[in-house]
Amino acid sequence: MPDGTLAGSVLTMDRAVRNMRDLVDTPVNDALVMASSNPASIIGESDVRGTIEVGKAADTVVMDSDLNVTATMVGGRVVYQSGAL
């Protein structure tokens, strides 16, 4: 905000991806790029995150076919795992 206050949302990234797919009819691959590669580029981190490539941070979210998060890895280490994995 102009006064320096941070404005947030309760919208999670998995819900944002599903919203793009369901409400805007965006192909899932494009919605995933919007949630990963684009933000990394905007904050100047595209050389280390935003895509899965050798030498980049091993921060990864695994989703099921309904785009629900089943696991999250940070630095290649599993930090969250649902029973569905």
Distance bins in CASP14 RR format, pairs under 12 A and 6 or more apart:
PFRMAT RR
TARGET T0000
AUTHOR 0000-0000-0000
RMODE 2
METHOD distances of the structure
MODEL  1
1 7 1 0 1 0 0 0 0 0 0 0 0
1 8 0 0 0 0 1 0 0 0 0 0 0
9 15 0 0 0 0 1 0 0 0 0 0 0
9 16 0 0 0 0 1 0 0 0 0 0 0
9 19 0 0 0 0 0 1 0 0 0 0 0
10 16 0 0 0 0 0 1 0 0 0 0 0
11 17 0 0 0 0 0 1 0 0 0 0 0
11 18 0 0 0 0 0 1 0 0 0 0 0
11 19 1 0 0 1 0 0 0 0 0 0 0
11 20 0 0 0 0 0 1 0 0 0 0 0
11 35 0 0 0 0 0 1 0 0 0 0 0
12 18 0 0 0 0 1 0 0 0 0 0 0
12 19 0 0 0 0 0 1 0 0 0 0 0
12 35 0 0 0 0 0 1 0 0 0 0 0
12 61 0 0 0 0 0 1 0 0 0 0 0
12 63 0 0 0 0 0 1 0 0 0 0 0
12 67 0 0 0 0 0 1 0 0 0 0 0
12 68 0 0 0 0 0 1 0 0 0 0 0
12 69 0 0 0 0 1 0 0 0 0 0 0
12 72 0 0 0 0 0 1 0 0 0 0 0
13 19 0 0 0 0 0 1 0 0 0 0 0
13 20 0 0 0 0 0 1 0 0 0 0 0
13 31 0 0 0 0 0 1 0 0 0 0 0
13 32 0 0 0 0 1 0 0 0 0 0 0
13 34 0 0 0 0 1 0 0 0 0 0 0
13 35 1 0 1 0 0 0 0 0 0 0 0
13 36 0 0 0 0 1 0 0 0 0 0 0
13 38 0 0 0 0 0 1 0 0 0 0 0
13 39 0 0 0 0 1 0 0 0 0 0 0
13 61 1 0 0 1 0 0 0 0 0 0 0
13 63 0 0 0 0 0 1 0 0 0 0 0
13 67 0 0 0 0 0 1 0 0 0 0 0
13 68 0 0 0 0 0 1 0 0 0 0 0
13 69 0 0 0 0 1 0 0 0 0 0 0
13 72 0 0 0 0 0 1 0 0 0 0 0
14 20 0 0 0 0 0 1 0 0 0 0 0
14 21 0 0 0 0 0 1 0 0 0 0 0
14 28 0 0 0 0 0 1 0 0 0 0 0
14 31 0 0 0 0 0 1 0 0 0 0 0
14 32 0 0 0 0 0 1 0 0 0 0 0
14 35 0 0 0 0 1 0 0 0 0 0 0
14 36 0 0 0 0 0 1 0 0 0 0 0
14 61 1 0 0 1 0 0 0 0 0 0 0
14 62 0 0 0 0 0 1 0 0 0 0 0
14 63 1 0 0 1 0 0 0 0 0 0 0
14 64 0 0 0 0 0 1 0 0 0 0 0
14 66 0 0 0 0 1 0 0 0 0 0 0
14 67 1 0 1 0 0 0 0 0 0 0 0
14 68 1 0 0 1 0 0 0 0 0 0 0
14 69 1 0 1 0 0 0 0 0 0 0 0
14 70 0 0 0 0 0 1 0 0 0 0 0
14 72 0 0 0 0 0 1 0 0 0 0 0
14 80 0 0 0 0 0 1 0 0 0 0 0
14 82 0 0 0 0 0 1 0 0 0 0 0
15 21 0 0 0 0 0 1 0 0 0 0 0
15 22 0 0 0 0 0 1 0 0 0 0 0
15 23 0 0 0 0 0 1 0 0 0 0 0
15 31 0 0 0 0 0 1 0 0 0 0 0
15 35 0 0 0 0 0 1 0 0 0 0 0
15 63 0 0 0 0 0 1 0 0 0 0 0
15 66 0 0 0 0 0 1 0 0 0 0 0
15 67 0 0 0 0 1 0 0 0 0 0 0
15 68 0 0 0 0 1 0 0 0 0 0 0
15 69 0 0 0 0 0 1 0 0 0 0 0
16 22 0 0 0 0 0 1 0 0 0 0 0
16 23 0 0 0 0 0 1 0 0 0 0 0
16 24 0 0 0 0 0 1 0 0 0 0 0
16 26 0 0 0 0 0 1 0 0 0 0 0
16 31 1 0 0 1 0 0 0 0 0 0 0
16 32 0 0 0 0 0 1 0 0 0 0 0
16 34 0 0 0 0 1 0 0 0 0 0 0
16 35 1 0 0 1 0 0 0 0 0 0 0
16 36 0 0 0 0 0 1 0 0 0 0 0
16 38 0 0 0 0 0 1 0 0 0 0 0
16 39 0 0 0 0 0 1 0 0 0 0 0
16 67 0 0 0 0 1 0 0 0 0 0 0
17 23 0 0 0 0 0 1 0 0 0 0 0
17 24 0 0 0 0 0 1 0 0 0 0 0
17 26 0 0 0 0 1 0 0 0 0 0 0
17 27 0 0 0 0 0 1 0 0 0 0 0
17 28 1 0 0 1 0 0 0 0 0 0 0
17 29 0 0 0 0 0 1 0 0 0 0 0
17 30 0 0 0 0 1 0 0 0 0 0 0
17 31 1 0 1 0 0 0 0 0 0 0 0
17 32 1 0 0 1 0 0 0 0 0 0 0
17 33 0 0 0 0 0 1 0 0 0 0 0
17 34 1 0 0 1 0 0 0 0 0 0 0
17 35 1 0 1 0 0 0 0 0 0 0 0
17 36 0 0 0 0 1 0 0 0 0 0 0
17 61 0 0 0 0 1 0 0 0 0 0 0
17 63 1 0 0 1 0 0 0 0 0 0 0
17 66 0 0 0 0 0 1 0 0 0 0 0
17 67 1 0 1 0 0 0 0 0 0 0 0
17 68 0 0 0 0 0 1 0 0 0 0 0
17 69 0 0 0 0 0 1 0 0 0 0 0
18 24 0 0 0 0 0 1 0 0 0 0 0
18 26 0 0 0 0 0 1 0 0 0 0 0
18 28 0 0 0 0 1 0 0 0 0 0 0
18 31 0 0 0 0 1 0 0 0 0 0 0
18 32 0 0 0 0 0 1 0 0 0 0 0
18 35 0 0 0 0 0 1 0 0 0 0 0
18 63 0 0 0 0 1 0 0 0 0 0 0
18 64 0 0 0 0 0 1 0 0 0 0 0
18 65 0 0 0 0 0 1 0 0 0 0 0
18 66 1 0 0 1 0 0 0 0 0 0 0
18 67 1 0 1 0 0 0 0 0 0 0 0
18 68 0 0 0 0 1 0 0 0 0 0 0
18 69 0 0 0 0 0 1 0 0 0 0 0
19 25 0 0 0 0 0 1 0 0 0 0 0
19 26 0 0 0 0 1 0 0 0 0 0 0
19 28 0 0 0 0 0 1 0 0 0 0 0
19 31 0 0 0 0 1 0 0 0 0 0 0
19 34 0 0 0 0 0 1 0 0 0 0 0
19 35 0 0 0 0 0 1 0 0 0 0 0
19 67 0 0 0 0 0 1 0 0 0 0 0
20 26 1 0 1 0 0 0 0 0 0 0 0
20 27 0 0 0 0 1 0 0 0 0 0 0
20 28 0 0 0 0 1 0 0 0 0 0 0
20 29 0 0 0 0 0 1 0 0 0 0 0
20 30 1 0 0 1 0 0 0 0 0 0 0
20 31 1 1 0 0 0 0 0 0 0 0 0
20 32 0 0 0 0 1 0 0 0 0 0 0
20 33 0 0 0 0 0 1 0 0 0 0 0
20 34 1 0 0 1 0 0 0 0 0 0 0
20 35 0 0 0 0 1 0 0 0 0 0 0
20 38 0 0 0 0 0 1 0 0 0 0 0
20 67 0 0 0 0 1 0 0 0 0 0 0
21 27 1 0 0 1 0 0 0 0 0 0 0
21 28 1 0 1 0 0 0 0 0 0 0 0
21 29 0 0 0 0 0 1 0 0 0 0 0
21 30 0 0 0 0 1 0 0 0 0 0 0
21 31 1 0 1 0 0 0 0 0 0 0 0
21 32 0 0 0 0 1 0 0 0 0 0 0
21 34 0 0 0 0 0 1 0 0 0 0 0
21 35 0 0 0 0 0 1 0 0 0 0 0
21 63 0 0 0 0 0 1 0 0 0 0 0
21 65 0 0 0 0 0 1 0 0 0 0 0
21 66 0 0 0 0 0 1 0 0 0 0 0
21 67 1 0 0 1 0 0 0 0 0 0 0
22 28 0 0 0 0 0 1 0 0 0 0 0
22 31 0 0 0 0 1 0 0 0 0 0 0
22 66 0 0 0 0 0 1 0 0 0 0 0
22 67 0 0 0 0 1 0 0 0 0 0 0
23 31 0 0 0 0 0 1 0 0 0 0 0
24 30 0 0 0 0 1 0 0 0 0 0 0
24 31 0 0 0 0 1 0 0 0 0 0 0
24 34 0 0 0 0 0 1 0 0 0 0 0
25 31 0 0 0 0 0 1 0 0 0 0 0
26 32 0 0 0 0 1 0 0 0 0 0 0
26 33 0 0 0 0 1 0 0 0 0 0 0
26 34 1 0 0 1 0 0 0 0 0 0 0
26 35 0 0 0 0 0 1 0 0 0 0 0
26 67 0 0 0 0 0 1 0 0 0 0 0
27 33 0 0 0 0 1 0 0 0 0 0 0
27 34 0 0 0 0 0 1 0 0 0 0 0
28 34 0 0 0 0 0 1 0 0 0 0 0
28 35 0 0 0 0 0 1 0 0 0 0 0
28 63 0 0 0 0 1 0 0 0 0 0 0
28 65 0 0 0 0 1 0 0 0 0 0 0
28 66 0 0 0 0 0 1 0 0 0 0 0
28 67 1 0 0 1 0 0 0 0 0 0 0
29 35 0 0 0 0 0 1 0 0 0 0 0
29 36 0 0 0 0 0 1 0 0 0 0 0
29 37 0 0 0 0 0 1 0 0 0 0 0
29 67 0 0 0 0 0 1 0 0 0 0 0
30 36 0 0 0 0 0 1 0 0 0 0 0
30 37 0 0 0 0 0 1 0 0 0 0 0
30 38 0 0 0 0 1 0 0 0 0 0 0
31 37 0 0 0 0 0 1 0 0 0 0 0
31 38 0 0 0 0 0 1 0 0 0 0 0
31 63 0 0 0 0 0 1 0 0 0 0 0
31 67 0 0 0 0 1 0 0 0 0 0 0
32 38 0 0 0 0 1 0 0 0 0 0 0
32 39 0 0 0 0 0 1 0 0 0 0 0
32 50 0 0 0 0 0 1 0 0 0 0 0
32 51 0 0 0 0 0 1 0 0 0 0 0
32 52 0 0 0 0 0 1 0 0 0 0 0
32 60 0 0 0 0 0 1 0 0 0 0 0
32 61 0 0 0 0 1 0 0 0 0 0 0
32 63 0 0 0 0 1 0 0 0 0 0 0
32 67 0 0 0 0 1 0 0 0 0 0 0
33 39 0 0 0 0 1 0 0 0 0 0 0
33 40 0 0 0 0 0 1 0 0 0 0 0
33 41 0 0 0 0 1 0 0 0 0 0 0
33 46 0 0 0 0 0 1 0 0 0 0 0
33 50 0 0 0 0 1 0 0 0 0 0 0
33 51 0 0 0 0 1 0 0 0 0 0 0
33 52 0 0 0 0 0 1 0 0 0 0 0
34 40 0 0 0 0 0 1 0 0 0 0 0
34 41 0 0 0 0 0 1 0 0 0 0 0
34 42 0 0 0 0 0 1 0 0 0 0 0
34 50 0 0 0 0 0 1 0 0 0 0 0
35 42 0 0 0 0 0 1 0 0 0 0 0
35 50 0 0 0 0 1 0 0 0 0 0 0
35 51 0 0 0 0 0 1 0 0 0 0 0
35 61 0 0 0 0 1 0 0 0 0 0 0
35 63 0 0 0 0 0 1 0 0 0 0 0
35 67 0 0 0 0 0 1 0 0 0 0 0
35 69 0 0 0 0 0 1 0 0 0 0 0
36 42 0 0 0 0 0 1 0 0 0 0 0
36 43 0 0 0 0 0 1 0 0 0 0 0
36 45 0 0 0 0 0 1 0 0 0 0 0
36 46 0 0 0 0 0 1 0 0 0 0 0
36 49 0 0 0 0 1 0 0 0 0 0 0
36 50 1 0 1 0 0 0 0 0 0 0 0
36 51 1 0 0 1 0 0 0 0 0 0 0
36 52 0 0 0 0 1 0 0 0 0 0 0
36 53 0 0 0 0 0 1 0 0 0 0 0
36 56 0 0 0 0 0 1 0 0 0 0 0
36 57 0 0 0 0 0 1 0 0 0 0 0
36 59 0 0 0 0 1 0 0 0 0 0 0
36 60 0 0 0 0 1 0 0 0 0 0 0
36 61 0 0 0 0 1 0 0 0 0 0 0
36 63 0 0 0 0 0 1 0 0 0 0 0
37 43 0 0 0 0 0 1 0 0 0 0 0
37 44 0 0 0 0 0 1 0 0 0 0 0
37 45 0 0 0 0 0 1 0 0 0 0 0
37 46 1 0 0 1 0 0 0 0 0 0 0
37 47 0 0 0 0 0 1 0 0 0 0 0
37 49 0 0 0 0 1 0 0 0 0 0 0
37 50 1 0 1 0 0 0 0 0 0 0 0
37 51 1 0 1 0 0 0 0 0 0 0 0
37 52 0 0 0 0 0 1 0 0 0 0 0
37 53 0 0 0 0 0 1 0 0 0 0 0
37 56 0 0 0 0 0 1 0 0 0 0 0
38 44 0 0 0 0 0 1 0 0 0 0 0
38 45 0 0 0 0 0 1 0 0 0 0 0
38 46 0 0 0 0 1 0 0 0 0 0 0
38 49 0 0 0 0 0 1 0 0 0 0 0
38 50 0 0 0 0 1 0 0 0 0 0 0
38 51 0 0 0 0 0 1 0 0 0 0 0
39 45 0 0 0 0 1 0 0 0 0 0 0
39 46 0 0 0 0 1 0 0 0 0 0 0
39 49 0 0 0 0 1 0 0 0 0 0 0
39 50 1 0 0 1 0 0 0 0 0 0 0
39 51 0 0 0 0 0 1 0 0 0 0 0
40 46 1 0 1 0 0 0 0 0 0 0 0
40 47 0 0 0 0 1 0 0 0 0 0 0
40 48 1 0 0 1 0 0 0 0 0 0 0
40 49 1 0 1 0 0 0 0 0 0 0 0
40 50 1 1 0 0 0 0 0 0 0 0 0
40 51 1 0 0 1 0 0 0 0 0 0 0
40 52 0 0 0 0 0 1 0 0 0 0 0
40 53 0 0 0 0 0 1 0 0 0 0 0
40 56 0 0 0 0 1 0 0 0 0 0 0
40 57 0 0 0 0 1 0 0 0 0 0 0
40 59 0 0 0 0 1 0 0 0 0 0 0
41 47 0 0 0 0 1 0 0 0 0 0 0
41 48 0 0 0 0 0 1 0 0 0 0 0
41 49 0 0 0 0 1 0 0 0 0 0 0
41 50 1 0 0 1 0 0 0 0 0 0 0
41 51 0 0 0 0 1 0 0 0 0 0 0
42 49 0 0 0 0 0 1 0 0 0 0 0
42 50 0 0 0 0 0 1 0 0 0 0 0
43 49 0 0 0 0 1 0 0 0 0 0 0
43 50 0 0 0 0 0 1 0 0 0 0 0
44 50 0 0 0 0 0 1 0 0 0 0 0
45 51 0 0 0 0 0 1 0 0 0 0 0
45 56 0 0 0 0 1 0 0 0 0 0 0
45 57 0 0 0 0 1 0 0 0 0 0 0
45 59 0 0 0 0 0 1 0 0 0 0 0
46 53 0 0 0 0 0 1 0 0 0 0 0
46 56 0 0 0 0 1 0 0 0 0 0 0
46 57 0 0 0 0 0 1 0 0 0 0 0
47 53 0 0 0 0 1 0 0 0 0 0 0
47 55 0 0 0 0 1 0 0 0 0 0 0
47 56 1 0 0 1 0 0 0 0 0 0 0
47 57 0 0 0 0 0 1 0 0 0 0 0
48 54 0 0 0 0 0 1 0 0 0 0 0
48 55 1 0 0 1 0 0 0 0 0 0 0
48 56 1 0 1 0 0 0 0 0 0 0 0
48 57 1 0 1 0 0 0 0 0 0 0 0
48 58 0 0 0 0 0 1 0 0 0 0 0
48 59 0 0 0 0 1 0 0 0 0 0 0
48 75 0 0 0 0 0 1 0 0 0 0 0
49 55 0 0 0 0 0 1 0 0 0 0 0
49 56 1 0 1 0 0 0 0 0 0 0 0
49 57 1 0 1 0 0 0 0 0 0 0 0
49 58 0 0 0 0 1 0 0 0 0 0 0
49 59 1 0 1 0 0 0 0 0 0 0 0
49 60 0 0 0 0 0 1 0 0 0 0 0
49 61 0 0 0 0 0 1 0 0 0 0 0
49 74 0 0 0 0 0 1 0 0 0 0 0
49 75 0 0 0 0 0 1 0 0 0 0 0
50 56 1 0 0 1 0 0 0 0 0 0 0
50 57 0 0 0 0 1 0 0 0 0 0 0
50 58 0 0 0 0 0 1 0 0 0 0 0
50 59 0 0 0 0 1 0 0 0 0 0 0
50 60 0 0 0 0 1 0 0 0 0 0 0
50 61 0 0 0 0 0 1 0 0 0 0 0
51 57 0 0 0 0 0 1 0 0 0 0 0
51 58 0 0 0 0 0 1 0 0 0 0 0
51 59 0 0 0 0 0 1 0 0 0 0 0
51 60 0 0 0 0 0 1 0 0 0 0 0
52 58 0 0 0 0 1 0 0 0 0 0 0
52 59 0 0 0 0 1 0 0 0 0 0 0
52 60 1 0 0 1 0 0 0 0 0 0 0
52 61 0 0 0 0 0 1 0 0 0 0 0
52 62 0 0 0 0 0 1 0 0 0 0 0
52 73 0 0 0 0 0 1 0 0 0 0 0
52 76 0 0 0 0 0 1 0 0 0 0 0
53 60 0 0 0 0 0 1 0 0 0 0 0
55 75 0 0 0 0 0 1 0 0 0 0 0
55 76 0 0 0 0 0 1 0 0 0 0 0
56 75 0 0 0 0 1 0 0 0 0 0 0
56 76 0 0 0 0 0 1 0 0 0 0 0
57 73 0 0 0 0 1 0 0 0 0 0 0
57 74 0 0 0 0 1 0 0 0 0 0 0
57 75 1 0 1 0 0 0 0 0 0 0 0
57 76 0 0 0 0 1 0 0 0 0 0 0
57 77 0 0 0 0 0 1 0 0 0 0 0
58 72 0 0 0 0 0 1 0 0 0 0 0
58 73 1 0 0 1 0 0 0 0 0 0 0
58 74 1 0 0 1 0 0 0 0 0 0 0
58 75 1 0 1 0 0 0 0 0 0 0 0
58 76 1 1 0 0 0 0 0 0 0 0 0
58 77 0 0 0 0 1 0 0 0 0 0 0
58 78 0 0 0 0 0 1 0 0 0 0 0
58 79 0 0 0 0 0 1 0 0 0 0 0
59 71 0 0 0 0 0 1 0 0 0 0 0
59 72 0 0 0 0 1 0 0 0 0 0 0
59 73 1 0 0 1 0 0 0 0 0 0 0
59 74 1 0 1 0 0 0 0 0 0 0 0
59 75 1 0 1 0 0 0 0 0 0 0 0
59 76 1 0 0 1 0 0 0 0 0 0 0
59 77 0 0 0 0 1 0 0 0 0 0 0
59 78 0 0 0 0 0 1 0 0 0 0 0
59 79 0 0 0 0 1 0 0 0 0 0 0
59 80 0 0 0 0 0 1 0 0 0 0 0
60 69 0 0 0 0 0 1 0 0 0 0 0
60 70 0 0 0 0 0 1 0 0 0 0 0
60 71 0 0 0 0 1 0 0 0 0 0 0
60 72 1 0 0 1 0 0 0 0 0 0 0
60 73 1 0 1 0 0 0 0 0 0 0 0
60 74 0 0 0 0 1 0 0 0 0 0 0
60 75 0 0 0 0 1 0 0 0 0 0 0
60 76 1 0 0 1 0 0 0 0 0 0 0
60 77 0 0 0 0 0 1 0 0 0 0 0
60 78 0 0 0 0 1 0 0 0 0 0 0
60 79 0 0 0 0 0 1 0 0 0 0 0
60 80 0 0 0 0 0 1 0 0 0 0 0
61 67 0 0 0 0 0 1 0 0 0 0 0
61 68 0 0 0 0 0 1 0 0 0 0 0
61 69 1 0 1 0 0 0 0 0 0 0 0
61 70 0 0 0 0 1 0 0 0 0 0 0
61 71 1 0 0 1 0 0 0 0 0 0 0
61 72 1 0 1 0 0 0 0 0 0 0 0
61 73 1 0 0 1 0 0 0 0 0 0 0
61 74 0 0 0 0 1 0 0 0 0 0 0
61 76 0 0 0 0 0 1 0 0 0 0 0
61 78 0 0 0 0 0 1 0 0 0 0 0
61 79 0 0 0 0 0 1 0 0 0 0 0
61 80 0 0 0 0 1 0 0 0 0 0 0
61 81 0 0 0 0 0 1 0 0 0 0 0
61 82 0 0 0 0 0 1 0 0 0 0 0
61 85 0 0 0 0 0 1 0 0 0 0 0
62 68 0 0 0 0 1 0 0 0 0 0 0
62 69 1 0 0 1 0 0 0 0 0 0 0
62 70 1 0 1 0 0 0 0 0 0 0 0
62 71 1 0 1 0 0 0 0 0 0 0 0
62 72 1 0 0 1 0 0 0 0 0 0 0
62 73 1 0 0 1 0 0 0 0 0 0 0
62 76 0 0 0 0 0 1 0 0 0 0 0
62 78 0 0 0 0 1 0 0 0 0 0 0
62 79 0 0 0 0 0 1 0 0 0 0 0
62 80 0 0 0 0 1 0 0 0 0 0 0
62 81 0 0 0 0 1 0 0 0 0 0 0
62 82 0 0 0 0 1 0 0 0 0 0 0
62 83 0 0 0 0 0 1 0 0 0 0 0
62 84 0 0 0 0 1 0 0 0 0 0 0
62 85 1 0 0 1 0 0 0 0 0 0 0
63 69 1 0 1 0 0 0 0 0 0 0 0
63 70 1 0 0 1 0 0 0 0 0 0 0
63 71 0 0 0 0 1 0 0 0 0 0 0
63 72 0 0 0 0 1 0 0 0 0 0 0
63 82 0 0 0 0 0 1 0 0 0 0 0
63 84 0 0 0 0 0 1 0 0 0 0 0
63 85 0 0 0 0 0 1 0 0 0 0 0
64 70 1 0 1 0 0 0 0 0 0 0 0
64 71 0 0 0 0 1 0 0 0 0 0 0
64 82 0 0 0 0 1 0 0 0 0 0 0
64 83 0 0 0 0 0 1 0 0 0 0 0
64 84 1 0 0 1 0 0 0 0 0 0 0
64 85 0 0 0 0 1 0 0 0 0 0 0
65 84 0 0 0 0 0 1 0 0 0 0 0
66 84 0 0 0 0 0 1 0 0 0 0 0
68 82 1 0 0 1 0 0 0 0 0 0 0
68 83 0 0 0 0 0 1 0 0 0 0 0
68 84 1 0 0 1 0 0 0 0 0 0 0
68 85 0 0 0 0 0 1 0 0 0 0 0
69 79 0 0 0 0 0 1 0 0 0 0 0
69 80 1 0 0 1 0 0 0 0 0 0 0
69 81 0 0 0 0 1 0 0 0 0 0 0
69 82 1 0 0 1 0 0 0 0 0 0 0
69 83 0 0 0 0 0 1 0 0 0 0 0
69 84 0 0 0 0 1 0 0 0 0 0 0
69 85 0 0 0 0 1 0 0 0 0 0 0
70 78 0 0 0 0 0 1 0 0 0 0 0
70 80 0 0 0 0 1 0 0 0 0 0 0
70 81 1 0 0 1 0 0 0 0 0 0 0
70 82 1 0 1 0 0 0 0 0 0 0 0
70 83 1 0 0 1 0 0 0 0 0 0 0
70 84 1 0 1 0 0 0 0 0 0 0 0
70 85 1 0 1 0 0 0 0 0 0 0 0
71 77 0 0 0 0 0 1 0 0 0 0 0
71 78 1 0 0 1 0 0 0 0 0 0 0
71 79 0 0 0 0 1 0 0 0 0 0 0
71 80 1 0 0 1 0 0 0 0 0 0 0
71 81 1 0 1 0 0 0 0 0 0 0 0
71 82 1 0 0 1 0 0 0 0 0 0 0
71 83 0 0 0 0 1 0 0 0 0 0 0
71 84 0 0 0 0 1 0 0 0 0 0 0
71 85 1 0 1 0 0 0 0 0 0 0 0
72 78 1 0 0 1 0 0 0 0 0 0 0
72 79 1 0 1 0 0 0 0 0 0 0 0
72 80 1 0 1 0 0 0 0 0 0 0 0
72 81 1 0 0 1 0 0 0 0 0 0 0
72 82 0 0 0 0 1 0 0 0 0 0 0
72 85 0 0 0 0 0 1 0 0 0 0 0
73 79 1 0 0 1 0 0 0 0 0 0 0
73 80 0 0 0 0 1 0 0 0 0 0 0
73 81 0 0 0 0 1 0 0 0 0 0 0
73 85 0 0 0 0 0 1 0 0 0 0 0
74 80 0 0 0 0 1 0 0 0 0 0 0
78 85 0 0 0 0 1 0 0 0 0 0 0
END
